[in-house]
C-alpha cells in the first residue's frame, strides 16, 4: 500500500492534522494509523482537557487562539449537535518576587498576541479572589476569556466523524519501524506485517 501522507497516531493531534489537510485542499491519499481505536490509553482521553493562552512564546499562544476559534464555531463546523462542554473558567498563574520578571515578560507576549490576560498585584488579586491567600505572592496573571476546560473525547469524536466523510483510511496497527532514504521518510512497517509506503 502506498499513501501520500501517513500519520502515526489517530487521537486528537493526528485526527486534526488529517482534518485540516483536507480542509486546506489536500486531495492526496492519507492513512491514519492508530493502535488503540477505543483510545483507552490515549493522552487525549486521559488528559485534563484544558486550553489556555498563558504561554511564553507567540506560536503557542496562536495555536490556542486557533483552537479557541474552532471551539466558538463548533456547531458551524461540525453540525448543530456538536458540543464539547467548553467552560471558560480562566487560568490563574501566580508568582513570587523571584518569578515576577518571567510572569511580566510572558504577559507582554500574551498581550502582544491579543490574549485577554490581566496582570494584577497581590492586592488586586485578593479583591478578585477573596479565597486566595496572597502571602508570598507578588502578582498573578488571570485569563478573563479564552481559557478553560472541555471534553476532549467529545472533540476527538467530532474530528473522527468528520474524517469518515473525507476519504481518510483508518488503519488499526502499531508502527514498528520507519523506513528512510537519507533524511526522507519513505514508509512505515506495521505490527501486522504490512508495510505502508509514504510519499
C-alpha positions in Angstrom: 0.0 0.0 0.0 1.2 3.5 -0.8 -0.1 6.8 0.6 0.9 10.4 0.0 0.8 11.0 3.7 0.9 8.5 6.6 0.0 9.9 10.1 1.0 7.9 13.1 -1.4 8.4 16.0 -5.1 8.9 15.4 -6.1 10.7 18.6 -6.6 14.5 18.6 -3.3 15.6 17.1 -3.3 13.0 14.2 -7.0 13.4 13.5 -6.9 17.2 13.5 -3.9 17.2 11.2 -5.7 14.9 8.8 -8.9 17.0 9.0 -7.1 20.3 8.3 -5.1 18.8 5.4 -8.4 18.1 3.8 -9.8 21.5 4.8 -6.9 23.3 3.2 -7.4 21.4 0.0 -5.0 18.5 0.1 -6.5 15.9 -2.3 -3.9 13.1 -2.0 -4.2 9.8 -0.1 -4.0 9.9 3.7 -3.6 6.9 6.1 -4.2 7.5 9.8 -2.7 4.7 11.9 -3.9 4.2 15.5 -3.1 1.2 17.7 -5.9 1.8 20.2 -9.1 2.7 18.3 -11.0 2.9 21.6 -8.5 5.5 22.8 -8.5 3.9 26.3 -4.8 4.8 26.7 -4.6 7.9 24.6 -3.2 11.1 26.1 -6.2 12.9 24.5 -8.8 11.0 26.5 -6.7 10.7 29.7 -5.8 14.4 29.8 -7.4 17.1 31.9 -8.5 18.7 28.6 -8.0 22.4 29.1 -7.0 25.3 26.9 -5.0 28.4 27.9 -3.3 31.3 26.3 -0.8 32.0 29.1 2.4 30.9 27.3 5.7 32.5 26.8 6.1 32.3 23.1 3.8 33.7 20.4 3.5 30.4 18.4 1.9 28.6 21.4 -0.5 31.5 22.0 -1.5 31.5 18.4 -2.2 27.7 18.4 -4.5 28.2 21.4 -6.3 31.1 19.7 -6.8 29.0 16.6 -8.3 26.2 18.7 -10.4 28.7 20.6 -11.9 30.0 17.3 -12.8 26.4 16.5 -14.5 26.0 19.9 -16.5 29.1 19.3 -17.8 28.0 15.9 -18.1 24.3 16.7 -21.7 23.9 15.6 -21.0 25.7 12.3 -18.0 23.4 11.7 -19.3 20.0 12.9 -23.1 20.4 13.0 -25.9 21.5 15.2 -25.4 18.7 17.7 -21.7 19.4 18.2 -20.9 20.0 21.9 -17.7 19.6 23.9 -18.9 21.1 27.1 -16.4 24.0 26.9 -16.4 26.1 30.0 -14.4 29.3 30.2 -13.0 29.4 33.7 -9.6 31.1 33.2 -6.2 30.2 34.5 -4.6 32.0 37.4 -0.8 31.8 37.4 0.9 33.2 40.4 4.5 34.5 41.0 6.6 35.5 44.0 9.3 38.1 43.8 11.8 35.8 42.0 9.3 34.8 39.4 7.8 38.2 38.7 10.1 39.2 35.8 9.2 36.0 34.0 5.4 36.5 34.6 5.7 40.1 33.3 7.6 39.0 30.2 5.1 36.3 29.5 2.2 38.7 30.0 3.8 41.1 27.5 4.0 38.3 24.9 0.3 37.3 25.6 -0.9 40.9 25.3 1.0 41.4 22.0 -0.9 38.4 20.6 -4.3 39.8 21.8 -4.9 37.4 24.6 -7.4 38.6 27.3 -5.0 38.2 30.3 -4.7 40.7 33.2 -1.7 41.1 35.4 -2.6 42.1 38.9 -0.7 42.7 42.1 -1.4 40.9 45.4 -4.0 43.5 46.5 -5.9 43.3 43.2 -5.8 39.5 43.3 -7.2 39.5 46.9 -10.1 41.6 45.8 -10.8 39.5 42.8 -10.4 36.1 44.6 -11.5 36.5 48.2 -10.5 32.9 48.9 -6.8 33.4 47.9 -4.1 33.9 50.5 -1.6 36.3 48.9 1.2 35.6 51.3 4.4 35.4 49.3 2.6 36.4 46.1 3.9 39.4 44.2 1.5 39.2 41.3 -0.7 36.9 39.2 -1.9 36.6 35.6 -5.5 35.7 35.1 -7.2 34.7 31.8 -10.5 36.6 31.7 -11.6 34.8 28.5 -10.4 32.2 26.1 -9.2 29.8 28.8 -11.0 26.9 30.4 -11.8 23.2 30.1 -13.7 20.9 27.8 -14.5 17.2 26.9 -11.5 16.1 24.8 -13.1 12.7 23.9 -16.1 14.6 22.5 -13.9 16.8 20.4 -11.9 13.8 19.2 -15.2 12.1 18.1 -16.2 15.2 16.2 -13.0 15.1 14.2 -13.2 11.3 13.7 -16.7 11.5 12.4 -15.8 14.4 10.0 -12.8 12.3 8.7 -15.1 9.5 7.7 -16.5 11.8 5.1 -13.1 13.0 3.8 -11.5 9.9 2.3 -9.1 9.1 5.1 -8.1 5.4 5.6 -8.2 4.3 9.2 -5.7 1.6 10.0 -5.6 -0.2 13.3 -2.0 -1.2 14.0 1.2 -0.2 15.8 4.1 1.2 13.9 7.2 -1.0 14.4 9.6 0.7 12.1 10.1 3.8 10.0 12.0 3.5 6.6 14.2 6.3 5.4 16.2 7.2 2.4 18.7 9.7 3.7 16.8 12.3 5.7 13.5 11.5 4.0 10.9 9.1 5.5 9.7 6.7 2.8 7.4 4.4 4.7 6.4 2.6 7.9 6.3 -1.1 9.0 3.3 -2.3 11.0 3.0 -5.0 13.6 0.5 -6.9 11.4 3.4 -7.4 8.9 2.2 -4.8 6.4 4.4 -2.0 5.1 3.0 1.3 4.0 5.0 3.4 1.6 4.7 7.2 2.2 5.2 9.9 -0.4 
